[in-house]
Amino acid sequence: MQIIPLQAIPNQAVTVTLNEQVCQINVYQTVGGLFVDLYVSDVLIIGGVIAQTNNRIVRSAYLDFQGDLAFVDNEDGDEDPVYTGLDGRFSLAYLTPEELAEG
């Protein structure tokens, strides 16, 4: 598992290479919650997916993304992430295909 560093700001974009995939991840807060867009090589893979603790973000193999993303609550809580906790309480984790296969 790789942690993708985020800041406690309401709208941000990070570029990171995950399993040889050049990814841009947009994370943004709205009144409805925290949402994620994922681009690989400038192609939108998923857009407007709500961020929920311990719930995979990509989920579907047909999207051709190697691995998955999920938010983790570092305080062992069950609250969904909000931008104010992105610098400590909540982490965005990348799960490799091998980690997903392990269950």
C-alpha positions in Angstrom: 0.0 0.0 0.0 1.3 3.4 -1.0 0.0 6.6 0.7 -0.6 9.5 -1.7 0.1 12.8 0.1 -2.7 15.3 0.3 -3.2 18.6 2.0 -6.0 19.9 4.2 -7.4 22.2 1.4 -10.8 21.8 -0.2 -9.7 21.4 -3.8 -6.4 19.9 -5.0 -4.8 17.9 -7.8 -1.8 15.6 -7.4 0.2 13.8 -10.0 1.7 10.5 -9.1 3.0 7.4 -10.8 1.2 4.3 -9.6 2.3 0.9 -10.9 3.8 2.6 -14.0 0.5 4.6 -14.6 0.9 8.4 -14.7 -2.1 9.5 -12.6 -3.7 12.8 -11.9 -6.0 12.7 -8.9 -8.4 15.5 -8.2 -9.8 15.7 -4.7 -12.5 18.3 -4.0 -15.0 19.1 -1.2 -18.6 20.0 -2.0 -21.6 20.4 0.3 -22.4 16.7 -0.6 -19.0 15.4 0.5 -15.5 14.8 -0.7 -15.1 13.6 -4.3 -12.4 12.2 -6.5 -11.6 12.2 -10.2 -8.9 9.9 -11.5 -7.1 10.5 -14.8 -4.4 8.1 -16.3 -2.3 9.6 -19.0 -4.8 12.5 -19.3 -7.7 10.1 -19.8 -10.6 10.2 -17.3 -11.0 6.9 -15.6 -13.5 7.8 -13.0 -15.1 11.2 -12.2 -17.1 12.5 -9.3 -16.8 9.4 -7.1 -17.7 10.1 -3.5 -14.9 9.4 -1.0 -16.0 6.9 1.7 -13.7 5.4 4.4 -12.5 1.9 3.5 -14.5 1.8 0.3 -12.6 1.3 -3.0 -12.9 4.2 -5.4 -12.3 2.6 -8.9 -13.8 -0.9 -8.2 -14.4 -2.0 -11.8 -11.8 -4.0 -13.7 -13.2 -2.9 -17.1 -11.9 0.6 -16.4 -8.4 -0.8 -17.0 -6.8 0.8 -13.9 -4.2 -1.4 -12.3 -5.0 -1.4 -8.6 -7.4 0.8 -6.7 -7.6 3.8 -4.4 -9.3 4.0 -1.0 -9.4 6.5 1.9 -8.3 5.2 5.3 -9.3 6.7 8.7 -6.1 6.7 10.7 -8.0 7.1 13.9 -9.9 3.8 13.4 -13.1 5.7 13.1 -15.9 5.1 10.6 -16.5 8.7 9.5 -16.1 9.5 5.8 -13.3 11.8 4.9 -13.5 15.6 4.8 -10.8 17.9 3.4 -9.9 19.3 6.9 -8.6 15.8 7.9 -6.5 15.2 4.8 -3.3 16.1 6.5 -3.4 13.5 9.2 -6.6 11.8 10.0 -7.5 10.5 6.5 -5.1 9.1 4.0 -5.6 8.3 0.4 -4.1 4.8 -0.2 -3.1 3.1 -3.5 -3.7 -0.7 -3.4 -1.6 -2.7 -5.8 -3.2 -5.5 -7.9 -1.4 -8.0 -5.7 -2.8 -6.5 -2.5 -6.3 -6.6 -4.0 -5.9 -10.2 -4.9 -4.9 -11.0 -1.3 -8.2 -9.6 -0.1 
